[in-house]
Amino acid sequence: MDTPRRLYIYLVSAISLQAFAWAIIDLLRSLLITPFNASSIALAMHIAIILVSVPIYLIHWLWGQRIANRDREEREASIRTLYLYGMQAAFLGPIIASLFGLVNTILLWFAGQAPRRHYPDLKSGEAILFYLVPVLVLGLLWLYHQRIIQKDAKEVKLSGGAATIRRLYMLGFSAVGLAMTTMGFIYLIRWLTFQIGGGNNIGVFSSVGYLSEIARLIVGIPLWMAFWLWAQRLFYGEEDDERRSALRKFYLYAIIFAAVISTITSVTYILQGLISLALGGSTTSTSDGDIRIPISIIIPMIVLWIYHSGVLKADIKAAEEVERQAGLRRLYYYLIAGIGLSAFLVGISGILSVLIRSLDQVAFNTGMRDQLSWFAAVVIAGLPVWFIPWNQAQIRARAAGSSGMGERRSLVRKIYLYFFLFIATITILSSLVYIIYRIISTILGEPLPLFSDLGQAIAFTVIALGVWIYHWFVLNTDRKITQLDVRKEFEGTSIVVVDYGEHEFSQSVMAELKRQNLGLSLVSFNSREVMSDEDRINDYSQLNEAGIIIAPWNLVIAGQTEGVITPELTSAVVNSPAVKLLAPTRTEGWEWAGVEPWNTNFFVRQTVNAVKQIIENESVRPIRPLGAGAIIGIIIGAIFLLLLLGIPIFALFGGLF
């Protein structure tokens, strides 16, 4: 089936089936629930939708099924997979909401309470019917599509885009179940602590009752376990793609990120109250200094953090490639370190801001004490979250050998370091612009600025400069250690660039390698030169002693260029213990499948990049030119970044206009 026809069939099937499902739900509610009794016009509309949508759906769906039954490719199509899992998601979302309402209503009924949040007001039995109707109708449709999915799974294995759609569905509803479960435990712990500790003021959550949270757990826990255990079975099953899935890693890191942020925020909340009391300030009006609200968040979030960190570590161990294992571990550590350092810097900047502004005040008032306590709490909460993972990353980066080199050269580490260099640079830029602006405005006759105005800008500049110097020192130290490791590992060896006539390529490679100054000796081997047998033997010995040999690919085919590529030369290259780096240059009568006809400059860049990867014990991967999607993404990101940077500039100079 071609794509336009496939789109047409599944789109019409989806729309007509959804129209039927909700028309039958509304019709049943109107017939069974007295307050929902519809007028004859409304009933006629529901019946008309059902009578029209059913035959349209059956015609198109059965048409698609006939094609799928005789065409294996159709069962593997991403559009069919999107339709099946999309329809299941469209059914399951309302089922979850209705199940929550149904269980909550039943619990309230047993407790002798009326159902809540209904218009018009419903009795308990009517509310149960209200929720039960969509559960039954949508549940039957969900089961039908589940049967189709299981039947397709026996015929074909999902891969590529189709497998990604399944992961989105699976991990998406796992996240929904986990969110419901976490919220249920948070509110239930909060309710219990207020029952045990006394008091009934729980701020903005005062309307949340324990029966609602029990209902949330009854629905959320099975939902999360069903989808998460399914994801675990796939991960530890036979499908390699599941273990390599970036979407699963994103899911785990997103949960860990949310748990870390929530934990830091809640710990900050507690520390702020303690520090504020110690300084003689006021407590937060929301909780009146009560730690039971943050405690109810901290407990579930720490459990989430510990569990999903354990899953992530198990995933890392299950990764087949050592390099992938290290990459996943780095992403986790630098993510946590980045959160901690950001919190720490915000806290330090805030403390200095409060102290400097207090110099222009007659007294250190209550408001300043509260601000100081908040920022001090952020510092205390953020410092260990940054220092512990960062210290572990630094220990690995300073290790000798390939593991340390891999850590220093990792993309995640460089993104982390350059990100904070960028933030520091922008902060220095903004602060210096503000300082110079105030000085010039004073020269031009404006009133002298308060000490706190310039003091804050100077303090932020000093902090940013310290951050910049530290991270630049780390980058520079990484570079020096890497150079020492390279010289030590390749001491006494060389890079030999073999030339049998491709002068432009070989000379360009030699020039670029010299410019890069990789710390290895470079040797150019020209097989066309006329030389004695003794000189030829000596030159061949260079190939045997080389660490890396760079040559066009056809050098290893004896006699490929008669009189130039001799059997002796080919044998010397093939039998050398060096790493052979072959360039897929174009030769008449030979073609490369899947290799672009790159020009010499691009070949040179690819070759030198591969040499660096070999030296640093990385897998050799090509440089990928930016595609249209990546370019558009960069442009959008740049525009968004400019908008963000414009905010502090307008804040600084808004008073001028």
GUBA-959420 format. One line per 5 residues: number of its first residue (from 1); their letters; for each residue y, x, z of C-alpha. Coordinates in Angstrom, 3 decimals. Example, Ala and Ser with C-alpha at 12.3 -4.5 7.8 and 13.67 -1.06 7.14 Angstrom:
<atoms>
1 = AS = -4.500 12.300 7.800 | -1.060 13.670 7.140 .
</atoms>
This chain:
<atoms>
1 = MDTPR = 0.000 0.000 0.000 | 3.406 1.408 -0.868 | 6.085 1.684 1.800 | 8.422 -1.143 0.637 | 5.545 -3.630 0.525 .
6 = RLYIY = 4.300 -2.435 3.904 | 7.758 -2.856 5.411 | 8.050 -6.355 3.966 | 4.666 -7.553 5.243 | 4.992 -6.235 8.793 .
11 = LVSAI = 8.648 -7.167 9.202 | 8.030 -10.789 8.146 | 4.900 -10.900 10.340 | 6.849 -9.637 13.371 | 9.751 -12.062 12.970 .
16 = SLQAF = 7.578 -15.118 12.326 | 5.202 -14.363 15.212 | 8.047 -13.810 17.685 | 9.644 -17.074 16.529 | 6.342 -18.905 17.101 .
21 = AWAII = 5.772 -17.291 20.520 | 9.126 -18.258 22.009 | 9.155 -21.693 20.370 | 5.787 -22.535 21.948 | 6.960 -21.154 25.324 .
26 = DLLRS = 10.112 -23.294 25.273 | 8.125 -26.329 24.121 | 5.557 -25.974 26.942 | 8.285 -25.458 29.544 | 10.066 -28.596 28.304 .
31 = LLITP = 6.873 -30.653 28.509 | 5.571 -29.328 31.850 | 8.708 -28.729 33.933 | 10.835 -31.815 34.646 | 14.242 -30.091 35.029 .
36 = FNASS = 13.666 -28.486 31.616 | 12.894 -31.745 29.797 | 14.553 -31.274 26.411 | 16.201 -33.820 24.172 | 14.436 -35.126 21.095 .
41 = IALAM = 16.602 -32.856 18.946 | 15.523 -29.756 20.906 | 11.860 -30.807 20.778 | 12.133 -31.357 17.025 | 13.592 -27.882 16.596 .
46 = HIAII = 10.757 -26.245 18.601 | 8.097 -28.115 16.610 | 9.787 -27.276 13.293 | 9.858 -23.556 14.157 | 6.155 -23.646 15.058 .
51 = LVSVP = 5.141 -25.527 11.896 | 7.057 -23.140 9.633 | 6.431 -19.804 11.395 | 2.637 -20.148 11.762 | 1.742 -20.386 8.034 .
56 = IYLIH = 4.299 -17.694 7.116 | 2.824 -15.380 9.731 | -0.783 -16.066 8.729 | -0.101 -15.534 5.010 | 1.580 -12.174 5.525 .
61 = WLWGQ = -0.587 -10.902 8.369 | -3.868 -11.751 6.626 | -2.498 -10.157 3.456 | -1.821 -6.954 5.390 | -5.226 -7.109 7.062 .
66 = RIANR = -7.051 -7.440 3.735 | -5.319 -4.340 2.420 | -6.014 -2.450 5.672 | -9.702 -3.365 5.567 | -10.183 -1.829 2.136 .
71 = DREER = -7.710 1.068 2.449 | -8.174 3.699 5.164 | -4.699 5.096 4.480 | -3.178 1.753 5.498 | -4.803 1.928 8.942 .
76 = EASIR = -3.305 5.408 9.410 | 0.201 4.366 8.292 | 2.979 4.910 10.824 | 4.572 1.573 9.876 | 1.399 -0.327 10.801 .
81 = TLYLY = 1.188 1.583 14.085 | 4.855 0.842 14.751 | 4.235 -2.859 14.113 | 1.192 -3.067 16.404 | 2.655 -1.121 19.330 .
86 = GMQAA = 6.119 -2.612 18.770 | 4.699 -6.127 19.024 | 2.743 -5.176 22.129 | 5.934 -3.799 23.689 | 7.852 -6.969 22.716 .
91 = FLGPI = 5.176 -9.056 24.454 | 4.618 -6.810 27.455 | 8.284 -6.524 28.485 | 8.696 -10.283 29.122 | 5.186 -10.413 30.634 .
96 = IASLF = 6.200 -7.826 33.255 | 9.423 -9.680 34.090 | 7.554 -12.998 34.307 | 4.761 -11.519 36.435 | 7.319 -10.147 38.873 .
101 = GLVNT = 8.972 -13.561 39.108 | 5.582 -15.272 39.435 | 4.314 -13.023 42.246 | 7.661 -13.158 44.037 | 7.701 -16.970 43.855 .
106 = ILLWF = 4.132 -17.215 45.206 | 4.951 -14.872 48.115 | 8.074 -16.886 48.924 | 6.017 -20.075 48.731 | 3.500 -18.740 51.277 .
111 = AGQAP = 6.416 -17.651 53.479 | 7.890 -21.150 53.314 | 10.958 -20.119 51.305 | 12.360 -21.634 48.118 | 12.345 -19.664 44.850 .
116 = RRHYP = 15.545 -17.784 44.031 | 17.857 -17.191 41.093 | 17.058 -20.238 38.946 | 19.258 -22.530 36.935 | 18.627 -25.379 37.221 .
121 = DLKSG = 17.171 -25.206 40.726 | 13.372 -25.377 40.664 | 10.799 -26.218 43.270 | 8.083 -23.644 43.979 | 5.482 -25.328 41.770 .
126 = EAILF = 7.957 -25.682 38.909 | 9.033 -22.034 39.242 | 5.384 -20.946 39.119 | 4.908 -22.889 35.875 | 8.166 -21.447 34.516 .
131 = YLVPV = 6.786 -17.885 34.874 | 3.142 -18.690 34.153 | 3.756 -20.134 30.663 | 5.118 -16.902 29.066 | 2.493 -14.827 30.889 .
136 = LVLGL = -0.321 -16.880 29.309 | 1.176 -17.251 25.810 | 2.409 -13.664 25.454 | -0.674 -12.340 27.224 | -2.994 -13.925 24.647 .
141 = LWLYH = -0.930 -12.482 21.790 | -0.915 -9.067 23.490 | -4.702 -9.154 23.851 | -5.097 -10.048 20.180 | -3.022 -7.058 19.069 .
146 = QRIIQ = -4.880 -4.848 21.542 | -8.126 -5.885 19.866 | -6.692 -4.935 16.454 | -5.588 -1.537 17.813 | -9.034 -0.861 19.265 .
151 = KDAKE = -10.678 -1.828 15.970 | -8.373 0.531 14.039 | -9.062 3.326 16.558 | -12.784 3.190 15.708 | -11.958 3.833 12.054 .
156 = VKLSG = -9.169 6.412 12.223 | -7.547 8.820 14.680 | -3.804 8.586 15.078 | -1.835 11.732 14.249 | 1.706 12.761 13.426 .
161 = GAATI = 4.261 9.946 13.553 | 1.659 7.297 14.402 | 0.526 9.270 17.468 | 4.171 9.705 18.530 | 4.671 5.923 18.393 .
166 = RRLYM = 1.651 5.453 20.641 | 3.021 8.028 23.091 | 6.411 6.295 23.172 | 4.714 3.000 24.011 | 2.377 4.543 26.567 .
171 = LGFSA = 4.876 6.767 28.382 | 7.653 4.181 28.107 | 5.702 1.564 30.046 | 4.404 4.228 32.401 | 8.065 4.979 33.177 .
176 = VGLAM = 8.781 1.258 33.675 | 5.873 0.952 36.112 | 6.916 4.126 37.934 | 10.528 2.915 38.206 | 9.380 -0.433 39.651 .
181 = TTMGF = 7.060 1.309 42.090 | 9.713 3.783 43.217 | 12.355 1.083 43.666 | 9.879 -1.042 45.589 | 9.076 1.770 48.017 .
186 = IYLIR = 12.749 2.711 48.426 | 13.828 -0.824 49.339 | 10.724 -1.459 51.440 | 11.212 1.768 53.439 | 14.868 0.817 53.878 .
191 = WLTFQ = 13.949 -2.645 55.135 | 11.327 -1.215 57.527 | 13.673 1.422 58.971 | 16.326 -1.197 59.665 | 13.734 -3.430 61.319 .
196 = IGGGN = 12.478 -0.597 63.520 | 15.823 1.055 64.206 | 17.802 -2.100 64.741 | 20.833 -3.334 62.863 | 20.890 -5.463 59.790 .
201 = NIGVF = 23.686 -3.940 57.746 | 22.199 -2.263 54.693 | 25.327 -2.253 52.589 | 25.073 -3.312 48.967 | 21.308 -3.892 49.372 .
206 = SSVGY = 21.611 -6.540 52.084 | 20.369 -9.283 49.736 | 17.130 -7.479 48.906 | 14.221 -8.913 50.886 | 10.900 -7.296 51.648 .
211 = LSEIA = 8.946 -10.013 49.782 | 10.686 -9.095 46.536 | 9.768 -5.443 47.047 | 6.132 -6.296 47.783 | 6.107 -8.296 44.530 .
216 = RLIVG = 7.673 -5.334 42.725 | 4.914 -3.067 44.041 | 2.141 -5.537 43.182 | 3.315 -5.529 39.547 | 4.625 -1.967 39.286 .
221 = IPLWM = 1.720 0.027 40.738 | -1.003 -1.364 38.417 | 1.373 -1.108 35.443 | 2.143 2.545 36.136 | -1.464 3.472 36.894 .
226 = AFWLW = -2.825 1.735 33.765 | -0.487 3.535 31.373 | -0.358 6.865 33.211 | -4.152 7.112 33.511 | -4.345 6.302 29.792 .
231 = AQRLF = -1.954 9.189 29.108 | -4.049 11.479 31.313 | -7.276 10.535 29.506 | -5.697 11.311 26.137 | -4.281 14.619 27.418 .
236 = YGEED = -7.646 15.829 28.693 | -9.544 14.336 25.759 | -10.408 15.815 22.398 | -7.012 15.402 20.725 | -5.115 18.704 20.614 .
241 = DERRS = -1.880 16.976 19.633 | -1.655 15.293 23.037 | -1.729 18.640 24.840 | 0.984 19.952 22.523 | 3.135 16.836 22.791 .
246 = ALRKF = 6.805 17.522 23.482 | 7.305 13.855 24.417 | 4.930 14.147 27.395 | 6.807 17.230 28.611 | 10.107 15.386 28.207 .
251 = YLYAI = 8.706 12.518 30.287 | 7.656 14.868 33.095 | 10.885 16.871 33.063 | 13.006 13.700 33.015 | 11.236 12.392 36.124 .
256 = IFAAV = 11.522 15.748 37.897 | 15.209 15.953 36.941 | 15.894 12.460 38.316 | 13.945 13.227 41.495 | 15.805 16.514 42.083 .
261 = ISTIT = 19.225 14.954 41.486 | 18.428 12.005 43.766 | 17.081 14.289 46.491 | 20.097 16.602 46.385 | 22.470 13.636 46.429 .
266 = SVTYI = 20.718 12.028 49.389 | 20.482 15.279 51.352 | 24.197 15.808 50.645 | 24.855 12.317 52.004 | 23.134 13.176 55.292 .
271 = LQGLI = 24.738 16.622 55.606 | 28.166 15.150 54.918 | 27.835 12.773 57.835 | 26.762 15.559 60.202 | 29.473 17.986 59.061 .
276 = SLALG = 32.127 15.267 59.133 | 31.232 14.382 62.720 | 31.320 18.078 63.658 | 34.801 18.414 62.113 | 36.055 15.272 63.798 .
281 = GSTTS = 36.370 13.309 60.548 | 35.215 9.799 59.722 | 31.780 8.768 58.494 | 31.176 7.109 55.158 | 32.180 3.475 55.231 .
286 = TSDGD = 29.118 2.364 53.266 | 26.579 3.413 55.880 | 28.720 4.104 58.976 | 26.896 7.407 59.285 | 23.441 5.831 59.195 .
291 = IRIPI = 20.898 8.196 57.624 | 18.304 5.478 56.982 | 19.656 4.692 53.517 | 19.366 8.278 52.180 | 16.054 8.770 53.986 .
296 = SIIIP = 14.616 5.769 52.119 | 15.532 7.534 48.846 | 14.491 11.060 49.848 | 10.899 10.165 50.805 | 9.858 8.548 47.468 .
301 = MIVLW = 11.825 11.096 45.431 | 10.152 14.065 47.111 | 6.769 12.440 46.457 | 7.742 11.995 42.785 | 8.954 15.591 42.599 .
306 = IYHSG = 5.816 17.062 44.178 | 3.376 14.924 42.176 | 4.945 15.428 38.756 | 5.500 19.142 39.421 | 1.773 19.337 40.133 .
311 = VLKAD = 1.009 17.487 36.882 | 3.301 19.864 35.014 | 1.552 22.901 36.507 | -1.820 21.429 35.509 | -0.471 20.885 31.986 .
316 = IKAAE = 0.653 24.495 31.854 | -2.822 25.692 32.840 | -4.366 23.419 30.212 | -2.154 24.863 27.475 | -4.296 27.023 25.213 .
321 = EVERQ = -1.657 29.623 24.387 | -0.359 31.976 27.087 | 3.046 31.924 25.413 | 3.225 28.125 25.627 | 2.226 28.244 29.285 .
326 = AGLRR = 5.053 30.664 30.058 | 7.517 28.579 28.052 | 6.711 25.382 29.950 | 6.970 27.169 33.291 | 10.342 28.658 32.344 .
331 = LYYYL = 11.738 25.284 31.318 | 10.863 23.863 34.732 | 12.353 26.723 36.745 | 15.577 27.002 34.748 | 16.077 23.221 34.804 .
336 = IAGIG = 15.897 23.154 38.608 | 18.019 26.317 38.928 | 20.661 24.855 36.608 | 20.925 21.690 38.717 | 21.189 23.705 41.936 .
341 = LSAFL = 23.794 26.139 40.595 | 25.919 23.311 39.205 | 25.910 21.574 42.593 | 26.682 24.848 44.398 | 29.646 25.671 42.147 .
346 = VGISG = 31.063 22.151 42.454 | 30.837 22.459 46.241 | 32.474 25.912 46.410 | 35.273 24.806 44.072 | 35.848 21.684 46.151 .
351 = ILSVL = 36.006 23.617 49.439 | 38.587 26.044 48.049 | 40.588 23.166 46.596 | 40.731 21.383 49.957 | 41.643 24.553 51.879 .
356 = IRSLD = 44.391 25.504 49.435 | 45.866 21.990 49.342 | 45.893 21.938 53.160 | 48.425 24.798 53.160 | 51.079 22.416 51.852 .
361 = QVAFN = 50.251 19.799 54.511 | 51.655 19.563 58.003 | 48.217 18.917 59.478 | 44.601 19.050 58.379 | 44.182 15.272 58.240 .
366 = TGMRD = 41.062 13.105 58.397 | 40.904 12.638 54.622 | 40.762 16.390 54.090 | 38.070 16.749 56.738 | 35.995 14.156 54.910 .
371 = QLSWF = 36.459 15.937 51.574 | 35.623 19.289 53.152 | 32.456 17.851 54.689 | 31.355 16.413 51.322 | 31.835 19.695 49.463 .
376 = AAVVI = 30.225 21.739 52.243 | 27.224 19.412 52.128 | 26.948 19.882 48.352 | 26.974 23.674 48.822 | 24.262 23.583 51.487 .
381 = AGLPV = 22.089 21.193 49.445 | 22.555 22.999 46.117 | 22.199 26.638 47.196 | 18.433 26.686 47.951 | 17.685 24.499 44.911 .
386 = WFIPW = 19.344 27.189 42.755 | 18.324 30.356 44.580 | 14.566 29.791 44.962 | 13.681 29.142 41.277 | 16.326 31.603 40.019 .
391 = NQAQI = 14.966 34.358 42.260 | 11.448 33.712 40.940 | 12.762 33.836 37.365 | 14.529 37.133 38.091 | 11.371 38.664 39.572 .
396 = RARAA = 9.457 37.804 36.392 | 12.300 39.055 34.183 | 12.347 42.432 35.941 | 8.584 42.877 35.618 | 7.359 45.636 33.351 .
401 = GSSGM = 5.332 45.021 30.210 | 5.061 42.107 27.813 | 5.386 39.388 30.494 | 8.776 40.667 31.609 | 9.912 41.157 28.033 .
406 = GERRS = 8.863 37.625 27.143 | 10.839 36.261 30.092 | 13.974 38.202 29.169 | 13.783 37.215 25.504 | 12.959 33.535 26.130 .
411 = LVRKI = 15.211 30.948 24.513 | 15.336 28.849 27.704 | 16.678 31.793 29.727 | 19.311 32.582 27.110 | 20.426 28.937 26.937 .
416 = YLYFF = 20.712 28.893 30.739 | 22.763 32.101 30.897 | 25.030 31.327 27.955 | 25.598 27.770 29.194 | 27.108 29.033 32.455 .
421 = LFIAT = 28.997 31.740 30.546 | 30.470 28.974 28.397 | 31.411 26.804 31.394 | 33.006 29.806 33.104 | 34.952 30.759 29.984 .
426 = ITILS = 36.298 27.233 29.466 | 37.289 27.032 33.152 | 39.148 30.346 32.940 | 40.836 29.228 29.735 | 41.981 25.904 31.208 .
431 = SLVYI = 43.168 27.455 34.477 | 45.099 30.268 32.803 | 46.768 27.808 30.421 | 47.860 25.723 33.411 | 49.155 28.757 35.361 .
436 = IYRII = 51.155 30.066 32.396 | 52.479 26.559 31.679 | 53.803 26.206 35.261 | 55.385 29.670 35.172 | 57.121 29.023 31.839 .
441 = STILG = 58.284 25.558 32.933 | 59.829 27.131 36.058 | 61.651 29.726 33.939 | 63.008 26.883 31.803 | 64.539 25.183 34.841 .
446 = EPLPL = 61.796 22.967 36.242 | 61.267 22.888 40.037 | 59.068 25.574 41.563 | 55.416 24.462 41.735 | 53.785 23.959 45.104 .
451 = FSDLG = 51.565 26.752 46.296 | 48.568 24.414 46.160 | 49.153 23.739 42.448 | 48.905 27.358 41.408 | 46.494 28.194 44.224 .
456 = QAIAF = 43.839 25.803 42.964 | 44.093 27.121 39.417 | 43.900 30.715 40.665 | 40.912 29.917 42.874 | 39.063 28.207 40.022 .
461 = TVIAL = 39.805 31.209 37.815 | 38.381 33.597 40.418 | 35.209 31.506 40.838 | 34.728 31.176 37.083 | 35.340 34.907 36.627 .
466 = GVWIY = 32.694 35.664 39.237 | 30.221 33.355 37.496 | 31.036 34.934 34.122 | 30.672 38.520 35.394 | 27.368 37.774 37.144 .
471 = HWFVL = 25.726 36.080 34.176 | 27.048 38.681 31.738 | 25.617 41.386 34.034 | 22.235 39.616 33.960 | 22.300 39.457 30.146 .
476 = NTDRK = 23.299 43.109 29.860 | 20.608 44.170 32.333 | 18.000 42.186 30.365 | 19.029 44.003 27.184 | 18.848 47.473 28.764 .
481 = ITQLD = 15.453 46.860 30.380 | 14.083 45.524 27.094 | 15.273 48.607 25.220 | 13.616 50.864 27.806 | 10.359 48.901 27.569 .
486 = VRKEF = 10.405 49.091 23.776 | 10.966 52.854 23.771 | 8.220 53.321 26.347 | 5.670 51.133 24.535 | 6.352 52.550 21.074 .
491 = EGTSI = 7.024 56.121 22.181 | 5.722 58.545 19.550 | 5.268 55.810 16.958 | 7.429 54.766 14.057 | 8.214 51.962 11.635 .
496 = VVVDY = 7.102 52.918 8.121 | 8.663 51.035 5.219 | 6.491 51.503 2.132 | 8.188 51.436 -1.269 | 6.249 51.427 -4.513 .
501 = GEHEF = 9.081 50.314 -6.744 | 10.739 47.430 -4.909 | 13.716 49.638 -4.121 | 16.184 46.844 -3.406 | 13.916 45.241 -0.815 .
506 = SQSVM = 12.779 48.435 0.939 | 16.214 50.028 1.067 | 17.775 46.805 2.392 | 15.125 46.597 5.120 | 15.709 50.240 6.103 .
511 = AELKR = 19.470 49.691 6.263 | 19.132 46.591 8.438 | 16.622 48.238 10.796 | 19.013 51.174 11.257 | 21.844 48.763 11.983 .
516 = QNLGL = 19.754 46.924 14.576 | 18.975 50.224 16.402 | 15.653 49.044 17.815 | 14.908 52.402 19.402 | 12.049 53.412 17.054 .
521 = SLVSF = 12.027 56.149 14.425 | 12.161 54.907 10.835 | 10.209 56.400 7.917 | 10.582 55.463 4.249 | 7.401 55.990 2.243 .
526 = NSREV = 7.921 56.079 -1.552 | 4.592 56.013 -3.368 | 6.221 56.669 -6.756 | 7.404 60.132 -5.827 | 5.515 62.979 -7.488 .
531 = MSDED = 3.927 65.079 -4.755 | 1.120 67.517 -4.206 | -2.224 66.466 -2.772 | -1.353 68.174 0.507 | 1.969 66.309 0.778 .
536 = RINDY = 0.243 63.046 -0.081 | -2.320 63.586 2.689 | 0.486 64.335 5.164 | 2.338 61.210 4.111 | -0.789 59.111 4.454 .
541 = SQLNE = -1.143 60.466 7.988 | 2.247 58.901 8.728 | 0.738 55.545 7.906 | -2.117 56.207 10.322 | 0.283 57.139 13.138 .
546 = AGIII = 2.754 54.310 12.548 | 3.312 51.476 14.998 | 4.418 48.992 12.332 | 3.977 49.170 8.551 | 6.308 47.070 6.398 .
551 = APWNL = 5.368 46.559 2.764 | 5.210 44.006 -0.040 | 2.018 41.962 0.153 | 0.331 43.369 -2.974 | 0.219 46.852 -1.449 .
556 = VIAGQ = -3.140 45.939 0.104 | -4.657 45.117 -3.318 | -5.892 48.391 -4.791 | -4.926 48.852 -8.427 | -2.582 45.860 -8.427 .
561 = TEGVI = 0.099 48.095 -9.962 | -1.786 50.709 -11.942 | -0.884 54.294 -11.161 | 1.234 53.282 -8.165 | -0.966 51.368 -5.753 .
566 = TPELT = -3.997 53.634 -5.650 | -7.215 52.953 -3.743 | -6.261 55.807 -1.397 | -2.896 54.214 -0.573 | -4.438 50.781 -0.013 .
571 = SAVVN = -7.157 52.279 2.182 | -4.584 54.218 4.225 | -2.606 51.035 4.910 | -5.602 48.778 5.600 | -7.330 51.271 7.900 .
576 = SPAVK = -4.196 52.178 9.847 | -4.199 50.875 13.459 | -0.555 49.844 12.979 | 0.610 46.250 12.804 | 0.945 45.386 9.103 .
581 = LLAPT = 3.938 43.261 8.215 | 3.661 42.028 4.632 | 6.510 40.395 2.726 | 5.548 37.605 0.262 | 7.587 39.037 -2.622 .
586 = RTEGW = 7.263 37.461 -6.087 | 5.009 39.137 -8.636 | 4.345 38.039 -12.185 | 1.110 36.056 -12.433 | 0.952 35.391 -8.675 .
591 = EWAGV = 2.349 32.388 -6.799 | 2.640 31.406 -3.140 | 1.757 27.902 -1.943 | 4.385 26.451 0.377 | 6.698 29.505 0.304 .
596 = EPWNT = 10.249 29.068 -0.943 | 11.497 31.476 -3.653 | 13.836 33.234 -1.221 | 16.265 35.914 -2.321 | 16.142 39.515 -1.145 .
601 = NFFVR = 18.702 39.069 1.650 | 16.722 36.228 3.172 | 13.489 38.248 2.936 | 15.223 41.112 4.729 | 16.372 38.847 7.573 .
606 = QTVNA = 12.879 37.379 7.906 | 11.328 40.854 7.944 | 13.655 42.310 10.580 | 13.246 39.170 12.705 | 9.453 39.582 12.487 .
611 = VKQII = 9.748 43.263 13.534 | 11.676 42.223 16.655 | 9.047 39.626 17.495 | 6.234 42.183 17.081 | 8.043 44.692 19.292 .
616 = ENESV = 8.532 42.050 21.979 | 4.904 40.838 21.771 | 5.890 37.429 20.450 | 4.167 35.383 17.784 | 5.710 36.013 14.388 .
621 = RPIRP = 7.616 32.916 13.324 | 10.016 32.513 10.406 | 13.708 31.769 10.690 | 14.169 28.155 9.700 | 17.327 27.277 7.763 .
626 = LGAGA = 19.229 24.353 9.247 | 18.365 21.023 7.678 | 20.769 18.180 7.004 | 19.761 16.391 10.221 | 20.379 19.493 12.337 .
631 = IIGII = 23.785 20.059 10.718 | 24.807 16.442 11.347 | 23.604 16.762 14.950 | 25.647 19.935 15.457 | 28.768 18.259 14.042 .
636 = IGAIF = 28.311 15.236 16.318 | 27.681 17.529 19.300 | 30.785 19.583 18.488 | 32.940 16.437 18.278 | 31.507 15.194 21.588 .
641 = LLLLL = 32.161 18.603 23.179 | 35.757 18.616 21.941 | 36.255 15.172 23.463 | 34.881 16.405 26.786 | 37.103 19.475 26.697 .
646 = GIPIF = 40.073 17.264 25.906 | 39.709 15.431 29.218 | 40.815 18.339 31.486 | 43.566 19.280 29.034 | 45.013 15.763 29.136 .
651 = ALFGG = 44.608 15.787 32.916 | 46.589 19.022 33.141 | 49.366 18.113 30.766 | 49.404 14.328 31.025 | 52.511 14.459 33.179 .
656 = LF = 54.504 16.010 30.352 | 54.250 12.975 28.067 .
</atoms>
